[in-house]
Amino acid sequence: MHIDRIVGRSLLDALERARAAHGEQAVVLSQEVLSGGDVALAVVRKDAARTAAAPARNTPTRDPLREVAEKLLRHGASDSFVERIRASVNTRAGDGHVLDLAADAIAALYPAVALPRVAGATQVVAFVGATGSGKTSLIARLAARLSTARRNVALVSLDGERPGAVEPLVAVARAHALPLLAPRGAAAWDIADLYGADLVLVDTTGDAERDRAQLAPFLDHASAKLRLSTHLVLSAMASLEAHMRSFQRWQVLAPSACAITKLDETSKPSVTLEAALTAGLPVSFYSTSAQLDAGFHRAAPDHAADLYLQGVLV
């Protein structure tokens, strides 16, 4: 700020001189009567005075990735996962909006899982996992979806002894005219009955050792014409520790993918997603509703990005 010293023979003369020098923007800061009667004014322009009066503001530098980090942490991601995404986004800085870059980085970690039709072969997919994780309702919805898409689907329940365990499968089998095998106790069943289907969906007991024994016929007859894979069903309501126990218990059946249920019941879906990533299991399906006719999603990479960043599938 520059201060002018203007001297006049009188106060009026000094003011006129200040106005002539600075116009209507002149602001008198002080005046002084000099020896001999002259008047001296300290004058500054009004805009300079306003700038000088305003306190200095320290504008914080906002981390462009702060919003991404906050979203990830809010929805259950670990600090290490946040740093992993930050590092990935930083390598592409300037290529687009940080949220889009973060979504791309997350999606790349979750490739789609295919259920291809193989000519002349019967694909058997057994859904394993803890009791109450949502296996049966997920299978019922998947069977309905695949039947509508004209896939030749058959159903097997290995949990027929538990009261009420088979009813959702019975309902979808009747609605879509699908074959359903539900052996009870020591009742014999013949997997040859399933060879007409190109895809067999198997509901299991919730006990890893029993599941291993019940699936023995499929394991014993595995061939180019009968292919068995297992998908581990994880409830998004379960803790990280519970997920770790599930990975250990069903490791005996070597699951190749996982399905995540009950996503509508949690605000932190990232806990389960990150657990699956740590275990090396891609996600095959998402369930976001308890209703059999809604909230079922074939997993796609952008679904994972939505869940990490938004907390819901959008």
N, C-alpha and C positions, 0 to 999 in steps of 0.2 A: 504494500500500500504506500503510495507516494503522497506526502503532506506538503502543501505549498504554504509559504509564509508571505502574506500579502499585507503591505503597509499603506495606510491612507492618512490624509491630514485629519480626518475625523472618522468616527465609526461608520457614518453614512457613506463617506468616500471609500472606506475600506470594503464595505459590503458591495458597493457598485463595482469596484475593481474585481472582487471575487466572482461576482455574477458575470462580468465580462470575460473572465478567464475560464470559468467552468459552467456557465449557463445556469439553468434551473437545477442542475445536479449538484451544485455547490452545497457543502455541509460545513458549518463552522464548528470546529472542535474546541477552540479556546480563543480568547482575545486578551491583549495586553496594551496598556497605555505606556507609551515610551516617553522618555524625557523630551521636552519640547512640545508635548501634546499630541504627537502622532499616535495612531492606533495600529497595532499589528494583529493580524488574524492567522490562525492555523486552519487551513481549509483543505478539504478532501472532497472528491466526487462521491455522490450518494451510493453508487453501485460498489465502489471500492470500500466504503464504510460498512455496507451490508455484508460484504465478503469477510471483512476483518472481524465483524461482530459474530458471525456464524462459527460455532465450535467445529473444530476439525473432526471429521467422521472417519473412523477406521472401518472400511468396508471389507468384511471377511471374504476371503477367496473361497468360493464354494467348490467342493470336490465334485466334479461332474458325475462321479460314480456313487455319490452318497445316496441318491434316491434308490439306485439298484440295490445297494447293500442293505438299506433299511427294509426294502420289500422282502429280500431274501431272508433276513433275520426274523422278520415279523411272521413269516410263514414256516419257520422251523428249521431253516438251513443252518448248518454249523459254520463256525468262523472259518474253518479251512476251506469249505466249499465256497464261501463268499470270496475268499482270496483267490481261489482258483478261477472264478468267473471274472473277477477284477483283472487278473493277469491276462486272461484271454481277450477281454475287451480292450485292454491297453495296447495289445499287439495290433489292433485294428483301428486305433484312434484316428478319427477323421473320416472313416468310411461310412458313417451314418450316425443316427441317434443312439446314445448309449443303451437305452432300453431295448432297441432292436438288436444291437450287437450282443447284449446279454442273452436275449431270447435265442439268438442263433447259436451261441456258445452252449446253452443248456440243451437245446434240441439235438445238437450233435452228439450228446452223451447218451441219448435215448433212441436208438434206431427202432424202426417198426419190426414187429414179429409177424411172420407170415404163417398162414395155415393153408398151404397150397394143396390143390387137388392133384394127386399123383395117379395117373392112369393105371388101373389094374392093382392098386394097392389100397389097403384099409389103414387109415391114419387113426391111431388111438391117442387121445389126449386125456390124461388123468389129472384132475385138479385135487391137489393135496393141501393140507394145512390144518391149523387148529380148529377144533369145534367152535362154531359161532363166528368164524371169519367171513362167512357169506358164500361158501362154495356152492351150495345147492341152488340158491337163487341166481347166482351168476351163470351156472350151467344152464338153468331153465331159460334165461334170457338169451344166452348165446345160441341155444338150440332153436329157439323161435326165430331168431335173426337169420341163422344159416338156412333153416327150412324155407323161410320166405325167399331167400336168395337161391332156392332150388338146389341146395346141397343135399346129398343123400345122407341123413344123419340118423344115428342110433344112440340110445342112452343106456347107461349101466349105473346102477346104484349099488355100492358095496356096503351101504349103511342102512340096509333094510330092516335091521333089528331094532333100531332106535325109533320110538314112537314119533310119528309125524315127519320123519326125515325124508320120506320119499314123495310126499304129497305134491310139492311143487313140480317134480319131474313127471308125476302121473298126469297132472293137469296139462302141462305143455305137450306131453306125448299124445293125449287125447285130442287136444286142439289142433295138432298138426299131423296126426296120424303117424307118429314115430314109434318104432319098436323100442321097448323098454325092458331090460332084464334087471331084476332085483332079487337075487338069490338070498335066502335066509338060512342062517345056521349052516348045517352041513349039506344043504341042498346043492346038488350038482348043477353046473351050467356049462354050456358048450360054446366056446368062442366062435365056433364055425357058424353059429346063428348070426354072427355080426358081419360075416364076410361080404354080404350084399351092400353094406354101407361104405361110403368112401371116407366117412369121418365118424368116429365113436367118441362120445364124451362120457367120461367116467367120474362119478361122485365117490369120494372115499370117506373113511371112518373118522378121521381126526386123530388117529393113533398111528404113528409112523411104522411101528413094527407090524401091526395088523394090516396096514396098507400094503406093506412089502409082501406079506404072505398072500393077501387077496389078489394082488396084481401078478402073482407068479404065473398064471396061465398065459398072460400077455408076454411076460418076460421069456417064458420057456418057448413060446412059438414065434418070437420076433424073427422077422425075415424081411426080404424085399417086398413081400406082399402084406406084411403086418408090422407096422412101425409104431412103437410106443414112445411117447414123450410125456413129461410131467411138468405141470405149471403149479408153482407154489402160490397159494392165495394168502394175501396179507391184508389184515384189517388196518385201515388208516388210523383207527382209534387206539391201536396197540402201541406200547412203548418201544423205544429202540432196543431195550434189553429183551423184550418179548420177540421182536423180529430176529434178533441174534439167536435166540433159542430155537426158533422155527427153522432157520437156516441149518443149524446143527442137527436137529431131529430128522429132517427130511433129506439130508444130504445123501442118505442111503439110497434114495430114489433118483438122485442126480437131476434135479429140476433144471430145465433149460430156459425157463422164463418165469415171471411172476405176474399175478393179477392183483390189482389193488382195489379193495372194496371200502364202502362206508365213508367215502370222501365228503359226503354231505354232513358228516357228524364231527368234523374237525376243522379248525382254522390253521392247522400246521401240517399240511400234507407233505411238506418237504422232508419231514422226519422219515417217512416210509419210502419216499422216492430215493432219498440219499442212502438209506439202508440197502435197497435193492442194487443201487449203483456200486456200493462197497462190496456186495456179495457177487457182483458180476452177472446179475440177472436182468436181462431186458424186460420191459413191461409189455404184456400182451393185451390186457384189458383194464378198463377203469369202470368202477360202479359208483354212481353219485346219487342213488336213490334206492329206497327199500321196495319200491313198486316194481313188479315184474315187467310192466310195459313201458318203463321210462328209465332214464338215467344210466343207460348202458353204452359204453364207448369202446370201439376198437382202438387201441392205443396208437397215437401218431406222435412224432417228435414234438410238434408244437403244443400238444397237450401238456407235456412235462414243463415246457416254458410257462404256460398259463398257470399251472399249479404252483410253481416256484415263485413267480412274480406277482400273481393276482390272488393266489390262494384258492381259486376255483377254476373249473373249466369254463371258458368263455367262447 
